[in-house]
């Protein structure tokens, strides 16, 4: 009888585990990815999160049984079409400030979470981690990624020079990683989230598994692995309420209708055309569009062809501007999200 009860208990646990996993297909892969920079450093509010808010984020993930994995693990699961836990998120840190080691890492240790740290190899100064500290973080399970050598604005170069400048910087950074860590990372974070399609192609040719941008969004089976979206969390965008919204966000199942380079070289405002791949997942009547966070856009939905066309109502004036499309779920209270980053290099 005791053996039978034990068998039932083990079997029930197995069913619960299976129920918490999604057999992978593009529709149910939803991995919110977050990017942090500074921790507890009030000198730079636009890139800083308070220690209190960061702890609240981690406590929420713990209280609600989220699966926290590195970016490399997420990419591996997607590429292998492996089952992915329903509530899975990725934490990333850019630049490698000492405040991460001093304030962020102790909290990750407390909750037993791993993260991915993107390092620019030419970084130096009292605010930045040294290589001994980076190596110790790596030994604790922090995944190290490449964040360039000089952290430049690559797209500020002449169009015909961008790739050569990018390749030269990449070659230097990868050599330094080999020298300091014994290997070169296969994950890359574009400085300032800026890139061209040619830069993505170059990373793929060189064997990188994935790259991240900084346009808000959720990693999914539809995502471009060389322009993975991340939600920036700093300043007014780092409150627990906003974090909870993003941690439970779904990826809007869309693809661009054509290969679009993020750098605006033609018409301004630019036009974005998307193919809605699974319209049954959303309430199409709830589709909304935003430009730089404001409802300053025009959008058309072609129900027959399941296409979404949107454009800003005014020329873009900022260096980086997001076009964002959101929609409510057709069956639940969840929201779906997609954003595309436009870049105008000659703007400040």
Residue pairs with C-beta under 8 A, 6 or more apart in sequence:
20 85
20 86
20 87
21 83
21 84
21 85
21 86
22 28
22 29
22 83
22 84
22 85
22 86
23 83
24 77
24 78
24 81
24 82
24 83
24 84
24 221
25 221
26 220
26 221
26 222
26 253
26 277
27 221
27 253
27 278
27 281
29 78
29 84
29 219
29 220
29 221
29 251
30 88
30 218
30 219
30 220
30 249
30 250
30 251
31 74
31 84
31 88
31 89
31 90
31 218
31 219
31 220
32 89
32 90
32 218
32 219
32 231
32 246
32 247
32 248
32 249
33 71
33 74
33 89
33 90
33 91
33 92
33 212
33 218
33 219
33 228
33 229
33 230
33 231
34 57
34 89
34 90
34 91
34 92
34 230
34 231
34 232
34 233
34 243
34 246
35 92
35 93
35 94
35 189
35 212
35 214
35 230
35 231
35 232
35 233
36 49
36 54
36 91
36 92
36 93
36 94
36 100
36 104
36 233
36 234
37 44
37 47
37 48
37 93
37 94
37 95
37 97
37 234
38 44
38 47
38 48
38 49
38 97
38 99
38 100
38 234
39 48
39 49
39 51
39 54
39 97
39 99
39 100
39 102
39 103
39 104
40 48
40 49
40 50
40 51
40 99
40 102
40 103
41 48
41 97
41 99
42 48
42 50
45 234
45 235
46 234
46 235
47 234
47 235
48 234
48 235
49 233
49 234
49 235
49 238
50 238
51 103
51 107
53 238
53 239
53 240
53 243
54 103
54 104
54 107
54 238
55 107
56 240
56 243
57 233
57 238
57 240
57 243
58 107
58 108
58 110
58 111
58 113
59 111
60 66
60 240
60 243
60 244
60 247
61 68
61 89
61 111
61 113
61 247
62 111
64 87
65 87
66 87
66 88
66 89
66 247
67 85
67 87
67 88
67 89
68 88
68 89
68 90
68 91
68 111
68 113
68 114
69 77
69 88
69 89
69 90
69 114
70 90
70 114
70 115
70 116
70 143
71 90
71 92
71 116
71 143
71 145
71 187
71 210
71 212
71 228
72 116
72 143
72 186
72 187
72 209
72 210
74 88
74 90
74 219
75 187
75 209
75 210
75 225
76 82
76 209
77 83
77 84
78 84
78 219
78 221
78 223
78 225
79 209
79 225
87 247
89 247
90 116
90 219
91 108
91 113
91 114
91 115
91 116
92 115
92 116
92 117
92 118
92 145
92 189
92 212
92 230
93 100
93 104
93 115
93 116
93 117
93 118
94 118
94 147
94 189
95 118
95 119
95 120
95 123
95 128
95 147
95 151
96 117
96 118
96 119
96 120
96 123
96 128
96 129
96 134
96 147
97 127
97 128
97 129
98 126
98 127
98 128
98 129
98 133
99 127
100 117
100 129
101 129
101 133
101 137
105 137
105 140
105 142
108 114
108 115
109 140
114 141
114 142
114 143
115 142
115 143
116 142
116 143
116 144
116 145
116 187
117 134
117 137
117 142
117 143
117 144
117 145
118 144
118 145
118 146
118 147
118 187
118 188
118 189
118 212
119 129
119 134
119 144
119 145
119 146
119 147
120 147
120 148
120 149
120 150
120 151
120 173
120 191
121 146
121 148
121 149
121 172
121 173
121 176
121 177
121 180
122 149
122 150
122 151
122 172
122 173
123 129
123 151
129 137
131 180
134 144
134 180
134 181
135 180
135 181
137 144
138 144
138 181
143 187
144 177
144 181
144 185
145 185
145 187
145 188
145 189
146 170
146 173
146 174
146 177
146 184
146 185
146 187
146 188
146 189
147 188
147 189
147 191
148 169
148 170
148 173
148 190
148 191
149 169
149 170
149 172
149 173
149 176
150 169
151 191
152 165
152 169
152 191
153 191
153 192
153 194
153 345
154 162
154 165
154 166
154 169
154 190
154 191
154 194
154 195
154 196
154 199
155 162
155 194
155 195
155 196
155 263
155 343
155 345
156 345
157 165
159 265
162 196
162 198
162 199
163 196
163 198
163 199
163 202
166 198
166 199
166 202
167 202
170 202
170 203
170 206
174 184
174 185
175 184
177 183
177 184
177 185
178 184
186 207
186 208
186 209
186 210
187 208
187 209
187 210
187 211
187 212
188 203
188 208
188 210
188 211
188 212
189 211
189 212
190 199
190 211
190 212
190 213
190 214
192 214
192 320
193 212
193 213
193 214
193 215
193 320
193 341
194 262
194 320
194 341
194 343
195 211
195 213
195 227
195 262
196 261
196 262
196 263
197 259
197 261
200 211
200 224
200 226
200 227
203 211
203 226
204 226
208 226
209 225
210 225
210 226
210 228
211 225
211 226
211 227
211 228
212 227
212 228
212 229
212 230
213 227
213 228
213 229
213 230
213 341
214 230
214 232
214 341
215 227
215 229
215 230
215 322
215 339
215 340
215 341
216 229
216 230
216 231
216 232
216 246
216 322
216 324
216 337
216 339
217 223
217 229
217 230
217 231
217 251
217 337
217 338
217 339
218 229
218 249
218 250
218 251
218 337
219 228
219 229
219 251
220 251
220 253
222 251
222 253
222 254
222 255
222 277
223 229
223 251
229 339
231 246
233 242
233 243
245 335
248 334
249 334
249 335
249 336
249 337
250 329
250 334
250 335
250 336
250 337
251 336
251 337
251 338
252 276
252 282
252 325
252 326
252 327
252 336
252 337
252 338
253 276
253 277
253 278
253 281
253 336
254 274
254 275
254 276
254 277
254 308
254 325
254 338
255 274
255 275
255 277
256 272
256 273
256 274
256 275
256 340
257 273
257 274
257 275
257 307
258 273
260 272
260 340
262 340
262 341
262 342
262 343
263 343
263 344
263 345
264 270
264 316
264 342
264 343
264 344
268 315
268 316
268 344
269 291
269 311
269 312
269 313
269 314
269 315
269 316
270 311
270 312
270 316
270 342
271 309
271 310
271 311
272 309
272 310
272 311
272 323
272 340
273 307
273 308
273 309
274 307
274 308
274 309
274 310
274 325
274 338
275 306
275 307
275 308
276 282
276 284
276 301
276 306
276 307
276 308
277 306
279 303
279 306
280 330
281 329
281 330
281 336
282 327
282 328
282 329
282 330
282 336
283 327
283 328
283 329
283 330
284 301
284 303
284 327
286 326
286 327
286 328
287 299
287 301
287 308
287 325
287 326
287 327
288 295
288 299
288 325
288 326
288 327
289 295
289 297
289 298
289 299
289 310
289 323
289 324
289 325
289 326
290 296
290 297
290 322
290 323
290 324
290 325
290 326
291 297
291 312
291 313
291 316
291 321
291 322
291 323
291 324
292 318
292 321
292 322
293 322
293 324
296 312
296 313
296 314
297 310
297 311
297 312
297 313
297 323
298 310
298 311
298 313
299 308
299 309
299 310
299 325
300 308
300 309
300 310
301 307
301 308
302 308
302 309
308 325
310 323
310 325
312 321
312 323
316 342
316 344
317 347
318 344
318 347
319 343
319 344
319 345
319 347
319 348
320 341
320 342
320 343
320 344
321 341
321 342
321 344
322 339
322 340
322 341
322 342
323 339
323 340
323 342
324 337
324 338
324 339
324 340
325 337
325 338
325 339
326 335
326 336
326 337
326 338
327 335
327 336
328 334
328 335
328 336
329 335
329 336
